[in-house]
Amino acid sequence: MESLHDIYLKMFGADGHPTQLTLLQIALRGLIIFAAGLTMVRLGDRRSLSEKTAFDAIFIVLLGSMLSRAINGTAPFLLTIGGAITLMIIHRVCAWFAYRSHSFGKLIKGEEVALVRNGKVDWDAMKSALVSKHDLAEDLRLSAKTENLEDIRLAQLERSGDISFISKEKS
């Protein structure tokens, strides 16, 4: 009777020996890691993929990097999944604290910056946020569907890095 460890080795291959893994073992590892990663992102913070803040981007990059090592066999399979779950829990706890505390949220997610007020560009804010006049003009055309800053009451660099526009009231 084969031990559980022997069955594990036949199914997933030996950890730390990526050149000895078969295509089937890598495919099985990939399938399980895909399911585990999708579950972690869904259970963790559903908005982490859509929010695009540095906080969320770092989580996604670290999670992907960590889980890829389990697929290619350079890191222990089960320990890597455990580490990824821990990372997801840390991200979720930080998101909860950011929800509860605006100052903590500003610390980990950043703060919005007003770039235009009543059609007037705040060049100091643009410079500190490293937004060029060409970046502003591009987003103005794409998002606000205008080329005229006089039509804009407020343009704001959001925490996600997107620039949002609020048009002036037409009278």
N, C-alpha and C positions, 0 to 999 in steps of 0.2 A: 504494500500500500504506500503510495507516494505521500510525502509530507506536504503540508500547505506551502512550505517554502519552495519545494521542487516544482509544484504546480505554478506558483508565482513566477519562478524563473523561466519556465517553459512559455508562459503567456507573455510576460513583459521583458524578459531578458535580464541580464545582470546590470545593476546600476553602476555607473562609473566606467563602463566599457562600451562606449557608443559604437565603436567599429565592429563589435560582435553582435549587434542587434540585427535581426532580420527585418525585411520590409513589413511583414505581417505584425511583428512586435511593435515597430514604430507606428504603424497604422492603428493598432489597438491602443497604444499610449496616446496617440493624437485624438482618437475618438473620445476616450475617457477624459483627457485634459480639456477638450472642447466642451464637453458636457459640464465638467466641473467649473470651468471658467465662465461659461454662460450662466450657470446657476449662481456663482459668486457675484457676478455683476448684477444679476436680477435681484438677488436677495440683499446685496450690499446697498447700493445706492442707484436706483433706476435712472437717475438723472446724470450719472457720472459720464456717460457717453455723449449726452447732449449739451451739458453745461459748458465744457471747454475751458473751465478755469484752470490755472496752473495746478491747483490742488487735485482736481479730477484727472487732468492729463498725466500727472506724475503717477497717480494710482494706476491708471490704465497701462502706462509704459512699464512700470515695475511689475504689475501682475502678468503682463504678456511676456516680459523677459524671464520672470521666474518660472512661469509655466512652460515656456519653450524648452528650458533645461530638462524638465521631466520628460518631454517628448523625445528629445535627442539622446537621452541617457547620460548626460554629463552631471546630473544631480540625482540623488535618491528620489524615486518616483513618489512614494507615499509621504516622505518628509517634505517634499516640495509642495504637494497638495496641502499639507498641513500648514506650511509657511504661507501659502497663498490665502488660505482661509484666515489666518492670523492678520495678514495685510488687509483683507477685506473688512475684518472686524475693526481694525484700527481706523480705516477710512470711514467706516460707518459711525464710530464713536466720535471722531473729529467732526463729521457732518452734523451729528446730533448736538454737539457743543456749539457749533457755528449757528445752528438754528436757535439755540437757547441764548446765546450771547453774541450780540452784534459786534462787539469789539473783537472777540475771538474769530468771528466770521471774516472781519476785515483783515485780521492777521493772516489767516490761511488762504483766503480767497481773493483778497485785494479790495480795492475801493474804486468806485466809478469816478471819472474825471470829466467835468464840463469843458468842452472844447469850443463851443459856440453858444453865445447868449444873445438873443434878439438880433440875429444876423451878423453879429460881430465876433470875429475869431479871437480867442484868448491865446495869443502866440506863446506866452510863458507856459501855459498848460500843454500846448501842442509840443513844445520843446521838451518839457519834463516827461511827457508820455511817449516821446520819440515817434510822434505821428507827423508825417510830412504833409505839406499842403496838397501834394498829389494823392496821398492816401485818403485825405479828407474828401477831396474832389471825387475820387473814384467811388467811395462809399456814398457820397451825396447822390451821385448819379444812380448807383445800383439800388440803394435802399429808399431814398426819399424821392427818386424819380424826378429830380430837378438838377439844374446846374447853378441855381441862384441861391446864394446863402441868405439873401434878404427874406426869403420865404421861410426860413428856419427860426423858430423860437428857441430851441435847445438842441444841441448835438452833444452827445455824451459818449465817452469811451467807457463801455461797460466792463464789469469784472471778467467777462468772458473774452474780452479783446475786441468784440464787435462795437461798431459805432452806431448808436441809435439816434434817430432824428424825430423831433416833434415840430410839426409845421405851425406857423402862425395862423391864427384864426382869420379867415377871409371875411371881410365885411362888405 
